[in-house]
């Protein structure tokens, strides 16, 4: 082998190793916004209202479902590997609660460890479905049309 082909093989194998290492490294994506403790220090419980909270830390990502009694700020850090499913590795939820007059009543921060899995009820049709299939209904309708009725209607 010539020295050129040896150098080419070494360069190619080194480039391949680097490409493999780069593709196996994790990438991170950030979703949402949750204010940090410094920004929350400017919100005064018992004094600030919805309008002042919006000016200080911004509009929330969501609010209370039944009543507009709380605002929720949610941020998530997700780790992606090339071939694996994404995994949430960090989540922050800041809940700002308001009383009936719209004044801040409480501020709470929750993390990923504070969460719990909620099982949703899945409604799945049991198989086999009873009754005629779509194909058998189409075939059974062949020859059912009465052309005499179509002529008389005109």
VENJO-V674050 format. One line per field, one symbol per residue. ss: DSSP state (h for helix, s for strand, l for the rest). A space follows every 50 residues. Layout:
BEGIN
ss: ???
END
This chain:
BEGIN
ss: llhhhhhhhhhhhhhhhhhhhhhhllssssssllllhhhhllllllllsh hhhhhhhllllssllllllsssssssssssllllllssssssssssssll llssssssssshhhlllllllllllllllllllhhhhhhhllllllhhhh hhhl
END
